[in-house]
Amino acid sequence: MFPAFDKLHSTLKQLPGLGSRSAERICIHLLAERPEKLDQLVLALQEAAQHVGRCPVCGNLCQGETCSICEDPTRDDSRLCIVESVNDLLAIEKSGAWKGRYHVIHGRISPLKSIGPESLNLESLKSRLQNGAIHEVLLALANDIESEATCHYIQEVVLADTSITISRIGFGLPSGGDITYADSLTLRNALESRKSFA
Amino acid sequence: MFPAFDKLHSTLKQLPGLGSRSAERICIHLLAERPEKLDQLVLALQEAAQHVGRCPVCGNLCQGETCSICEDPTRDDSRLCIVESVNDLLAIEKSGAWKGRYHVIHGRISPLKSIGPESLNLESLKSRLQNGAIHEVLLALANDIESEATCHYIQEVVLADTSITISRIGFGLPSGGDITYADSLTLRNALESRKSFA
């Protein structure tokens, strides 16, 4: 429409989950319909930028020195779950199936996007592993080639020369999943990861 | 999660089209993954707030004194299309079916939401109508009870004692619409607004 509008529109469009049309709706809402909300949003963004950061221990989001999971004394210090993003951490937390600690590596190795291991949050992982408290590492990375490569890198470089037990989350038919509608790769994963039925 | 995060989350959640989960994704994206985008967003919002406003003539968004549609000399000054929002104006513009001017009233009368005619952009509409250049008004408001009430108000109060031709956009089967799947009200509208087929 005009420069300041287009700039806001293109900035919003880059956010995850927002397409061109939804970004346009938000622009119009903030500029034409509810201008007072724009100031609230600027304030909330500035406050969050000032107070929220990455936890220096695990890479999760935190307000304060370390995050609530790192500070929780009831967590099992000997088990560490490695995840790609804070979103993945929250999803696993919601499942309630993990009581150990986390480490967020913020991405996956992707030669096509020029993301090498040096861009990931792996240095702090190495220093965490050095104190010897961790006996088990669970790689909760996605089921694709880039995540597979990242798992291999962590196993062969970061965890090399340690006696830590390494596992990767299971792949197979999702909960409620139907065999008829599952894709071939999922079925292959599911058949390969079969367990004895007792 | 923690105060500054929750505040940003709840502010984002109020924007149109953003639910709790998508607002959370944007928070995490801006705070954990791409903090430089947060500053860009704050800047774009502040610039837009400073430079973009409502056109004093028609209520459309503009950067500068009046909007691009009001400034366009090729538009038909004698026809005025009244819309509820800038979104509706853009949708009609995209159709290419209207070459007159617009007037955005920014809402519809809704007693349940305590929105009376005084909250709408009707004063500037009255003064636009006074100079006598407008001969036709098209009410391009939605097909529901609140918009119907708004149409009646405009017809009976704003346009009272004028000789302006008033019309309302047609209602019926949408383009590509199937009679089998159309709801009863749409079919009723479609039957009522039947035209001679020549």
Interface residues (C-beta under 8 A of the other chain):
Chain A: M1 F2 P3 A4 F5 K7 L8 T11 L12 Q14 L15 P16 G17 L18 S22 E24 R25 I26 C27 I28 H29 L30 L31 A32 E33 P35 K37 L38 D39 Q40 L41 V42 A44 L45 Q46 E47 A48 A49 Q50 H51 V52 G53 R54 G59 N60 L61 C62 Q63 G64 S68 S85 V86 N87 L90 V104 H106
Chain B: M1 F2 P3 A4 F5 K7 L8 T11 L12 Q14 L15 P16 G17 L18 S22 E24 R25 I26 C27 I28 H29 L30 L31 A32 E33 P35 K37 L38 D39 Q40 L41 V42 A44 L45 Q46 E47 A48 A49 Q50 H51 V52 G53 R54 G59 N60 L61 C62 Q63 G64 S68 S85 V86 N87 L90 V104 H106
